[in-house]
Amino acid sequence: MQGVAPVSRFRLFLIEHAKLVLVVALSLAWIIPGLVGHEPWKPDEAYSFGLVYHIVQTGDWVVPTLAGEPFMEKPPFYYIAAALMAKAFSPLLPLHDGARLTSGLFIGLTLILTGLTARELLGRGKGRLAALVLLGCVGLLVRGHEMITDTALLAGFAAAFYGLALSLRRPVLAGVVLGTGVGVGFLSKGLIAPGLVGAIAVLLLLFKPWRRRSYFVALAVALAAVLPWLLVWPYALYQRSPALFMEWFWTNNLGRYFGFAQLGTTYYLETLPWFAWPAWPIALWALWRAGRKGLNQPAFQLPLVAFFVILAVLLSALDAREVYALPILLPLAILAGGGVDGLRRGAASALDWFGLMTFGLFAGFLWLGWTAMMTGWPAKLAERSHHLQPAYVPEFKLLAVAVAATYTVLWLVLVSRFGRSNRRAVVNWAAGITLMWGLLTTLWLPWIDTGKSYKAMVAEFKAVLPPSYECVASQSLGEPQRAMLHYYAGILTQRDPAKGKECDLLLVQGGRETPPKLDKPWREIWDGARPGDRYEHFWLFQKKP
């Protein structure tokens, strides 16, 4: 190699690392679109940013506060990180766009840690496959780009799984990673991460490979590493307000997950087939090929135990939402990473063609629909898009079109040049879902933003406010709406009936079909809604002496 020219060495380096470069490029192409360029969307982004906005304004990280009132649903780790990110990028980006970059950071860490876990358990090359499978999961696409704490929780779980996988070989490092992952999960969404990871760690002792000294050393180190995460913020919160501490600890943690009345609900069993596609069929195939021997291998024991523990908790919780199922994608992606190369050629080809046809047709429809909005042809598509978003005014944006065209061309090049192999199906699926997201967040982003943002409605509301008033009381006003009123208009509404009696304005939220009827001295001075919203409506009343 000494006589090889530097250029040739560089080419050899690129050839050897081409697969990793492809995965990194696809990951970045998937992560970046949708993080900037739109307002906070209802419902989760709107209230999440309200909590971030409070930290940006006041610097108070101890009590999560939404529009002037404590909001003790979740610990503040994500909101603190998002506030720091928003401030760091504030000269270049609006606060909400800067804050949303935090989710991109956590999803990037999740992909890296999931790949490292699969490589540790399954061997070289499997980490890239697991990351690609996770990237292609349908359920991660939208949620992975939202300003929500679940992205930090997902990164925490990914770190914890990597720590568990590493514990059999490098126990001290594994313990630090495991404890840090549990700590991040705890300060993101509370006791769910310590509870789940703790149960997984204990159940792994049922299998002989985990009953060794290195594993116990890793758990001991993890306990020491997680203690600061578990103690600092809860102690600061308790010092500030014991009542708020109990509201967070009891009502929003233990109470939420002790919903045994709904044990056996089929919501997640009905959701996972599309939410975890295509990870779950490949994972099942990997288990089928491994047979009983697989149960004796740590590579299968860890993801299987993690999958069933997470699923059991999801089935027993009071609340059922698809976003809560995000952590279950991690063990499925790890299992699937080990099953891709063993797929039958017919099954791999079927997945490949299904992805090519699905995303190819979807991309064509997105281009056609955008053309209809810009030109009015085809007329039916143009009429339908206007009916769904009547407030949207079509505007040609050269940069968005150029990016969308680049995504389309690169996808065509990739699917036409990638060689025949089982991995082709996974790569093409990840590329196809990246293409779809790229087109949605370039060509269609202004259209989507028109219907999911409160900015225009709040501006209309602010314009009709009297020149002077005491305060604004509220009735049935949700957290997202309160947060956006604070952000866009600087208005803190009063929900407390005792304080609301002193207000001379009242904002009521309800359904369009059931307008409120208030007696004198209240009179209606405005009503409105987000453009195209057929469910939420708002009325503003003024008290006349």
MARVO-491126 format. One line per field, with one value per residue (C-alpha): x, y, z; residue number from 1; residue in one letter. Coordinates in Angstrom, 2 decimals, decimal comma, padded with zeros to 5 digits. Layout:
// MARVO-491126
c1 = c(X_...)
c2 = c(Y_...)
c3 = c(Z_...)
num = c(NUM_...)
residuo = c(a_...)
***
This chain:
// MARVO-491126
c1 = c(000,00_003,01_003,25_-000,46_-001,16_-003,13_-006,02_-006,19_-006,16_-009,03_-010,98_-010,36_-011,55_-014,75_-015,37_-014,90_-017,18_-019,72_-022,43_-021,97_-021,93_-025,21_-026,87_-025,64_-026,78_-030,22_-030,52_-029,71_-032,05_-034,78_-034,11_-033,57_-036,79_-039,69_-037,64_-037,82_-040,10_-043,44_-045,28_-045,92_-048,62_-051,57_-051,85_-048,55_-046,14_-048,23_-048,28_-044,71_-043,44_-045,46_-043,33_-040,14_-041,18_-041,54_-037,94_-036,69_-038,45_-037,78_-034,88_-036,90_-036,24_-037,62_-041,39_-042,66_-045,05_-047,57_-049,08_-048,50_-049,70_-047,69_-047,97_-046,69_-047,31_-043,63_-040,16_-038,33_-035,28_-036,58_-037,91_-034,58_-032,66_-035,11_-034,89_-031,09_-031,31_-033,87_-031,62_-028,54_-030,23_-032,39_-030,37_-031,03_-034,33_-037,61_-037,69_-040,05_-037,89_-034,75_-036,48_-037,66_-034,05_-033,78_-035,98_-033,70_-030,74_-032,45_-033,62_-030,09_-028,77_-031,49_-030,44_-026,75_-027,38_-029,76_-027,14_-024,47_-026,76_-027,45_-023,74_-022,85_-025,43_-025,40_-022,01_-020,52_-022,85_-026,03_-026,04_-026,50_-029,39_-031,11_-030,77_-032,27_-035,18_-035,89_-035,63_-038,24_-040,80_-044,01_-044,82_-041,58_-041,92_-044,14_-043,49_-039,74_-039,96_-042,26_-041,32_-042,27_-040,59_-041,05_-038,04_-035,82_-037,45_-036,67_-033,02_-032,92_-034,28_-031,81_-028,92_-030,23_-030,50_-026,96_-025,74_-027,42_-025,98_-022,50_-022,62_-021,36_-018,14_-017,35_-019,27_-018,03_-018,72_-021,98_-023,07_-022,40_-024,34_-027,18_-027,52_-027,37_-030,03_-032,37_-031,71_-032,53_-035,71_-036,69_-036,18_-038,08_-041,27_-040,95_-040,88_-041,75_-038,10_-036,64_-039,56_-039,33_-035,55_-035,42_-037,92_-035,96_-032,67_-034,16_-035,90_-032,69_-031,34_-033,69_-031,23_-027,84_-025,68_-026,65_-025,91_-022,28_-020,10_-019,72_-023,49_-023,81_-020,90_-022,64_-025,87_-024,00_-022,25_-025,58_-027,18_-024,45_-024,68_-028,45_-028,70_-027,96_-030,62_-033,15_-032,45_-031,49_-034,66_-037,16_-035,35_-035,39_-039,09_-039,92_-038,02_-040,02_-043,43_-044,24_-047,77_-046,48_-044,04_-046,89_-049,00_-046,18_-045,10_-048,46_-051,06_-048,94_-046,75_-048,12_-051,75_-051,31_-049,80_-052,01_-054,96_-055,68_-059,33_-058,33_-055,98_-056,12_-057,13_-056,64_-055,61_-051,89_-052,45_-054,41_-051,90_-048,59_-049,10_-048,86_-046,94_-044,00_-043,97_-041,69_-039,76_-042,16_-042,41_-038,62_-038,20_-040,64_-038,69_-035,44_-037,00_-038,39_-034,97_-033,24_-035,69_-035,15_-031,42_-032,15_-033,61_-030,21_-028,44_-028,22_-028,81_-032,41_-032,96_-032,51_-034,82_-037,45_-037,60_-037,68_-040,49_-042,76_-042,13_-042,93_-046,01_-047,31_-047,04_-048,69_-051,61_-052,10_-051,89_-054,93_-053,99_-053,68_-051,95_-049,75_-046,95_-046,53_-045,57_-042,38_-040,01_-041,32_-039,82_-036,28_-036,27_-038,14_-035,57_-032,71_-034,29_-035,03_-031,43_-030,39_-033,08_-032,61_-029,78_-031,68_-034,89_-036,00_-035,33_-039,04_-040,00_-037,25_-038,28_-041,93_-041,04_-038,80_-041,47_-044,15_-041,99_-041,08_-044,70_-046,09_-043,63_-043,35_-047,12_-047,28_-044,49_-046,27_-049,50_-047,72_-046,18_-049,52_-051,40_-048,85_-049,14_-052,92_-052,57_-050,15_-051,92_-055,50_-055,11_-056,33_-059,34_-060,80_-057,56_-057,24_-060,81_-060,28_-057,07_-058,76_-061,77_-059,53_-057,44_-059,55_-057,17_-054,11_-052,84_-050,62_-047,13_-044,30_-041,11_-038,08_-035,93_-038,65_-039,20_-035,45_-035,08_-038,11_-036,72_-033,34_-034,98_-036,90_-033,89_-031,67_-034,36_-034,63_-030,85_-030,63_-033,40_-032,12_-028,45_-028,54_-027,46_-029,67_-029,61_-031,85_-030,54_-031,86_-035,41_-034,54_-032,49_-035,18_-037,90_-035,94_-035,21_-038,86_-040,18_-037,49_-038,64_-042,26_-041,35_-039,07_-041,88_-044,41_-042,09_-041,13_-043,97_-046,80_-045,44_-047,16_-050,48_-050,16_-048,97_-052,04_-054,32_-052,23_-051,04_-052,82_-050,89_-053,52_-056,36_-054,53_-053,72_-057,40_-058,32_-055,77_-057,05_-060,55_-059,43_-060,66_-058,05_-058,13_-059,33_-058,63_-057,86_-059,12_-060,89_-061,25_-063,69_-062,80_-059,63_-057,05_-053,32_-052,22_-054,50_-053,38_-049,74_-050,20_-052,12_-049,16_-046,58_-048,25_-050,22_-048,60_-051,96_-052,20_-055,77_-057,31_-058,82_-059,42_-063,13_-062,33_-059,76_-061,88_-064,67_-062,51_-062,03_-064,09_-063,27_-064,09_-062,71_-064,71_-063,58_-066,07_-067,47_-068,80_-072,20_-072,66_-072,12_-072,19_-075,06_-074,19_-076,56_-076,09_-073,84_-071,83_-072,11_-070,28_-067,77_-065,92_-065,93_-063,39_-061,38_-058,27_-058,70_-060,49_-060,99_-064,43_-064,13_-062,60_-064,30_-063,73_-065,96_-064,89_-067,33_-067,10_-068,69_-070,59_-071,34)
c2 = c(000,00_002,31_002,78_003,59_007,19_009,31_009,58_005,79_005,41_007,83_005,86_002,63_004,28_005,42_001,99_000,26_002,70_003,21_001,33_003,41_006,58_005,52_004,91_008,24_010,10_008,48_009,23_012,90_013,12_011,61_013,67_017,20_017,91_019,07_020,32_023,96_026,11_025,68_026,85_024,66_022,18_021,04_019,36_018,09_020,59_023,55_022,77_021,43_024,71_026,57_024,87_025,60_029,24_029,65_028,51_030,79_033,76_033,15_030,68_028,70_024,98_023,58_023,95_023,21_026,09_026,50_029,92_031,03_027,83_024,80_021,84_018,77_016,08_015,52_016,39_019,23_017,62_017,92_021,43_022,56_021,11_022,66_026,05_025,97_024,98_027,71_030,35_029,07_029,31_032,38_034,73_032,43_030,69_031,46_030,13_027,27_026,08_026,19_024,23_021,57_020,85_019,10_016,29_015,83_015,53_012,89_010,87_010,93_009,60_006,93_005,68_005,59_003,80_001,29_000,51_000,07_-002,25_-004,43_-004,54_-005,52_-008,31_-009,54_-008,61_-006,23_-004,91_-005,64_-002,21_-000,47_-002,77_-002,19_001,58_001,36_-000,77_001,72_004,58_002,92_002,27_004,06_005,03_006,92_009,17_011,99_011,59_011,61_015,14_016,64_018,82_016,24_014,69_011,18_011,71_012,20_009,18_007,11_008,16_007,23_003,75_003,32_004,20_001,83_-001,06_-000,40_-000,40_-003,75_-005,23_-003,98_-005,20_-008,70_-007,35_-003,90_-003,65_-000,26_001,61_-000,30_000,79_004,45_004,26_002,30_004,68_007,73_006,31_005,56_009,04_010,74_008,69_009,54_013,29_013,13_011,29_010,18_006,73_004,79_004,48_003,34_000,96_-000,67_-000,89_-002,18_-004,93_-005,87_-005,98_-008,28_-010,60_-011,08_-012,92_-015,77_-016,59_-018,13_-015,82_-012,86_-014,47_-013,47_-011,08_-008,52_-008,05_-007,36_-004,93_-003,08_-002,86_-001,51_001,14_002,00_002,55_005,01_006,76_007,18_008,57_012,22_012,07_010,64_013,03_016,53_017,73_015,94_017,39_020,89_020,52_019,30_022,20_024,58_023,00_019,67_019,86_020,10_017,28_014,99_016,02_015,03_011,88_010,38_011,68_011,88_008,80_006,01_006,89_006,85_003,37_001,61_001,36_-002,30_-001,75_-001,65_-004,63_-006,48_-003,53_-004,25_-000,71_-001,44_-004,86_-003,12_-000,27_-002,15_-003,88_-000,54_001,39_-001,05_-001,94_-003,30_-004,16_-006,70_-009,22_-009,24_-009,66_-012,60_-014,21_-013,79_-015,54_-018,33_-018,99_-018,93_-021,40_-022,60_-021,98_-018,28_-018,26_-019,28_-016,33_-012,82_-011,40_-012,62_-012,59_-008,83_-007,60_-010,25_-009,44_-005,71_-006,17_-008,13_-005,92_-002,75_-004,33_-005,54_-002,04_-000,46_-002,87_-002,11_001,69_003,92_006,09_004,59_006,62_005,46_007,83_005,82_002,80_004,40_002,49_-000,85_-000,08_-000,42_-004,15_-004,94_-003,04_-004,87_-008,26_-007,28_-006,16_-009,76_-011,14_-009,14_-011,22_-014,43_-013,42_-015,67_-014,06_-014,06_-012,28_-009,69_-009,07_-008,72_-006,11_-004,35_-004,14_-003,18_-000,29_000,80_000,78_002,38_005,24_005,71_006,14_008,31_010,56_010,90_011,83_014,45_016,06_015,96_017,43_020,22_020,97_021,17_023,70_025,84_025,72_024,66_021,46_018,80_020,81_018,21_017,89_021,67_021,99_019,25_020,76_024,16_022,60_020,96_024,12_027,10_029,66_028,41_030,75_028,88_030,33_029,02_028,59_027,82_026,42_023,98_022,78_022,36_020,29_018,16_017,56_016,60_014,06_012,57_012,28_010,78_008,23_007,20_006,85_004,81_002,33_001,82_001,30_-000,58_-004,18_-007,23_-008,49_-008,88_-005,58_-003,83_-004,17_-002,46_000,28_001,00_001,07_003,57_005,63_005,56_006,74_009,44_010,56_010,74_012,80_015,04_015,87_016,44_018,83_020,83_020,97_020,51_022,07_025,49_023,75_021,51_024,38_026,44_023,88_022,81_026,20_028,58_031,64_033,08_032,47_034,11_037,12_037,45_037,12_039,73_042,21_042,33_042,84_046,10_048,86_048,28_045,40_043,89_040,28_037,32_034,45_031,12_028,27_024,78_026,20_023,48_023,51_023,92_026,92_028,57_028,08_029,63_032,61_033,23_032,82_034,76_037,36_037,52_036,72_034,66_033,45_032,89_029,43_029,79_030,72_032,90_034,94_034,84_036,76_039,86_039,61_041,55_039,22_035,52_033,12_029,92_026,84_024,29_022,48_024,36_022,71_023,81_027,57_028,76_030,84_033,34_035,61_039,33_041,17_039,04_039,74_038,02_040,18_037,55_033,93_032,03_028,88_027,62_027,57_024,41_023,12_021,55_020,57_023,39_026,75_029,78_032,59_035,82_037,54_040,97_041,96_045,20_047,10)
c3 = c(000,00_000,33_-003,43_-003,85_-004,76_-002,28_-004,75_-005,07_-001,31_-001,07_-003,68_-001,81_001,39_-000,33_-001,81_001,55_003,31_000,52_002,38_005,51_003,42_001,79_005,17_006,55_003,43_003,54_007,24_006,75_003,75_005,96_009,10_007,78_005,78_007,92_010,85_009,75_007,65_009,39_012,49_015,58_014,56_016,60_018,96_020,36_018,86_019,92_023,64_023,60_022,23_024,85_027,51_025,57_025,14_028,92_029,47_026,68_028,25_031,94_032,21_034,77_034,12_037,37_036,91_033,39_032,73_029,92_029,28_032,86_034,59_035,83_033,46_035,27_032,67_031,81_033,19_031,45_029,76_026,18_026,81_028,26_025,31_022,85_024,56_024,32_020,66_019,96_021,51_019,70_016,30_017,04_014,82_011,85_012,58_014,34_017,89_017,04_014,12_016,24_018,98_016,51_015,50_018,87_017,59_014,60_016,96_019,11_016,10_014,71_018,03_018,01_014,58_015,57_018,86_017,28_014,66_017,34_019,31_016,27_015,42_018,98_019,06_015,46_013,99_011,43_008,75_010,73_012,35_009,02_008,17_011,53_011,09_007,59_008,81_011,61_009,13_006,95_009,71_008,78_012,36_012,87_009,82_011,11_014,83_014,31_012,90_015,52_018,47_021,09_024,11_022,69_020,43_023,50_025,17_022,07_022,17_025,86_025,14_022,26_024,59_027,27_024,81_023,59_027,17_027,83_024,62_025,49_029,09_028,24_026,73_028,21_031,49_032,75_029,51_029,17_032,63_031,87_028,59_030,19_033,14_030,89_028,58_031,49_032,87_029,57_029,31_032,88_032,46_029,16_030,17_033,77_035,35_032,19_031,08_034,44_034,90_031,49_031,32_034,90_034,07_030,94_032,86_035,53_033,05_031,10_034,16_033,24_030,46_031,22_029,01_031,19_034,55_034,61_036,56_033,77_033,56_037,28_037,11_034,27_036,29_039,31_037,23_035,57_038,97_039,90_036,51_036,63_040,17_039,27_036,56_039,01_041,88_040,73_039,04_041,36_044,37_042,88_042,07_045,58_047,08_044,91_045,53_047,24_045,78_042,21_042,89_043,99_041,01_038,67_040,51_041,36_038,91_035,77_036,32_038,46_037,81_034,04_033,89_036,42_034,07_034,52_033,67_030,00_030,11_026,82_024,64_020,94_019,98_019,73_018,19_015,44_015,12_015,04_011,64_009,81_012,46_012,55_008,84_007,39_010,58_012,04_009,13_008,70_012,48_012,45_009,63_011,56_014,56_012,38_010,84_014,21_015,74_019,28_019,00_018,78_022,29_023,61_022,01_023,54_020,04_020,24_024,00_024,48_021,67_022,42_026,13_025,32_022,80_025,12_028,16_026,19_024,60_027,99_029,47_026,43_026,68_030,37_030,24_030,54_027,55_024,09_021,36_018,52_019,57_022,78_020,66_019,30_021,67_020,41_016,99_018,40_019,28_016,05_013,98_015,74_015,06_011,48_010,99_011,50_009,22_006,03_004,56_005,28_003,50_000,67_-002,67_-003,52_-000,30_-000,72_-004,33_-003,29_-000,65_-003,15_-005,86_-003,35_-002,18_-005,70_-006,87_-003,70_-003,44_-007,18_-007,51_-004,40_-005,69_-009,03_-007,27_-005,13_-008,21_-010,04_-007,07_-006,71_-010,44_-010,02_-007,19_-009,21_-012,60_-011,93_-013,98_-013,45_-012,32_-009,95_-008,03_-007,81_-006,53_-003,97_-002,60_-002,33_-000,57_002,03_002,62_001,49_003,02_001,14_-001,58_-004,09_-004,40_-006,56_-004,52_-006,66_-003,84_-002,71_-006,28_-006,82_-003,63_-004,56_-008,05_-006,57_-004,25_-007,18_-009,47_-006,77_-005,93_-009,59_-009,82_-006,62_-007,43_-010,97_-010,07_-006,75_-007,33_-006,86_-003,29_-000,27_001,03_-002,06_-000,71_002,60_000,93_-001,66_000,99_003,11_-000,01_-001,05_002,28_002,28_-001,18_-000,02_003,03_000,98_-001,46_001,31_003,15_000,07_-002,45_000,03_003,21_002,82_002,09_005,16_007,36_006,49_008,08_011,06_012,34_014,69_013,52_011,16_013,60_016,50_014,30_013,44_017,12_018,17_015,58_017,11_020,73_022,28_022,71_026,46_028,62_032,03_031,10_029,05_030,80_029,02_028,91_027,58_026,01_025,36_026,10_022,44_021,99_025,22_024,23_020,79_022,18_024,44_021,66_018,85_020,82_024,26_025,89_029,07_029,53_032,96_033,46_037,19_037,60_040,63_038,70_035,55_037,25_037,13_033,34_030,83_027,92_027,63_024,99_024,54_022,60_021,35_018,35_015,35_015,77_019,40_019,78_023,42_024,70_027,42_029,27_029,72_030,28_027,80_024,10_021,24_019,39_017,31_016,25_014,18_013,60_011,91_008,11_007,05_010,61_010,91_014,56_016,61_016,82_019,04_020,28_021,99_024,33_025,95_029,24_029,07_032,29)
num = c(1_2_3_4_5_6_7_8_9_10_11_12_13_14_15_16_17_18_19_20_21_22_23_24_25_26_27_28_29_30_31_32_33_34_35_36_37_38_39_40_41_42_43_44_45_46_47_48_49_50_51_52_53_54_55_56_57_58_59_60_61_62_63_64_65_66_67_68_69_70_71_72_73_74_75_76_77_78_79_80_81_82_83_84_85_86_87_88_89_90_91_92_93_94_95_96_97_98_99_100_101_102_103_104_105_106_107_108_109_110_111_112_113_114_115_116_117_118_119_120_121_122_123_124_125_126_127_128_129_130_131_132_133_134_135_136_137_138_139_140_141_142_143_144_145_146_147_148_149_150_151_152_153_154_155_156_157_158_159_160_161_162_163_164_165_166_167_168_169_170_171_172_173_174_175_176_177_178_179_180_181_182_183_184_185_186_187_188_189_190_191_192_193_194_195_196_197_198_199_200_201_202_203_204_205_206_207_208_209_210_211_212_213_214_215_216_217_218_219_220_221_222_223_224_225_226_227_228_229_230_231_232_233_234_235_236_237_238_239_240_241_242_243_244_245_246_247_248_249_250_251_252_253_254_255_256_257_258_259_260_261_262_263_264_265_266_267_268_269_270_271_272_273_274_275_276_277_278_279_280_281_282_283_284_285_286_287_288_289_290_291_292_293_294_295_296_297_298_299_300_301_302_303_304_305_306_307_308_309_310_311_312_313_314_315_316_317_318_319_320_321_322_323_324_325_326_327_328_329_330_331_332_333_334_335_336_337_338_339_340_341_342_343_344_345_346_347_348_349_350_351_352_353_354_355_356_357_358_359_360_361_362_363_364_365_366_367_368_369_370_371_372_373_374_375_376_377_378_379_380_381_382_383_384_385_386_387_388_389_390_391_392_393_394_395_396_397_398_399_400_401_402_403_404_405_406_407_408_409_410_411_412_413_414_415_416_417_418_419_420_421_422_423_424_425_426_427_428_429_430_431_432_433_434_435_436_437_438_439_440_441_442_443_444_445_446_447_448_449_450_451_452_453_454_455_456_457_458_459_460_461_462_463_464_465_466_467_468_469_470_471_472_473_474_475_476_477_478_479_480_481_482_483_484_485_486_487_488_489_490_491_492_493_494_495_496_497_498_499_500_501_502_503_504_505_506_507_508_509_510_511_512_513_514_515_516_517_518_519_520_521_522_523_524_525_526_527_528_529_530_531_532_533_534_535_536_537_538_539_540_541_542_543_544_545)
residuo = c(m_q_g_v_a_p_v_s_r_f_r_l_f_l_i_e_h_a_k_l_v_l_v_v_a_l_s_l_a_w_i_i_p_g_l_v_g_h_e_p_w_k_p_d_e_a_y_s_f_g_l_v_y_h_i_v_q_t_g_d_w_v_v_p_t_l_a_g_e_p_f_m_e_k_p_p_f_y_y_i_a_a_a_l_m_a_k_a_f_s_p_l_l_p_l_h_d_g_a_r_l_t_s_g_l_f_i_g_l_t_l_i_l_t_g_l_t_a_r_e_l_l_g_r_g_k_g_r_l_a_a_l_v_l_l_g_c_v_g_l_l_v_r_g_h_e_m_i_t_d_t_a_l_l_a_g_f_a_a_a_f_y_g_l_a_l_s_l_r_r_p_v_l_a_g_v_v_l_g_t_g_v_g_v_g_f_l_s_k_g_l_i_a_p_g_l_v_g_a_i_a_v_l_l_l_l_f_k_p_w_r_r_r_s_y_f_v_a_l_a_v_a_l_a_a_v_l_p_w_l_l_v_w_p_y_a_l_y_q_r_s_p_a_l_f_m_e_w_f_w_t_n_n_l_g_r_y_f_g_f_a_q_l_g_t_t_y_y_l_e_t_l_p_w_f_a_w_p_a_w_p_i_a_l_w_a_l_w_r_a_g_r_k_g_l_n_q_p_a_f_q_l_p_l_v_a_f_f_v_i_l_a_v_l_l_s_a_l_d_a_r_e_v_y_a_l_p_i_l_l_p_l_a_i_l_a_g_g_g_v_d_g_l_r_r_g_a_a_s_a_l_d_w_f_g_l_m_t_f_g_l_f_a_g_f_l_w_l_g_w_t_a_m_m_t_g_w_p_a_k_l_a_e_r_s_h_h_l_q_p_a_y_v_p_e_f_k_l_l_a_v_a_v_a_a_t_y_t_v_l_w_l_v_l_v_s_r_f_g_r_s_n_r_r_a_v_v_n_w_a_a_g_i_t_l_m_w_g_l_l_t_t_l_w_l_p_w_i_d_t_g_k_s_y_k_a_m_v_a_e_f_k_a_v_l_p_p_s_y_e_c_v_a_s_q_s_l_g_e_p_q_r_a_m_l_h_y_y_a_g_i_l_t_q_r_d_p_a_k_g_k_e_c_d_l_l_l_v_q_g_g_r_e_t_p_p_k_l_d_k_p_w_r_e_i_w_d_g_a_r_p_g_d_r_y_e_h_f_w_l_f_q_k_k_p)
***
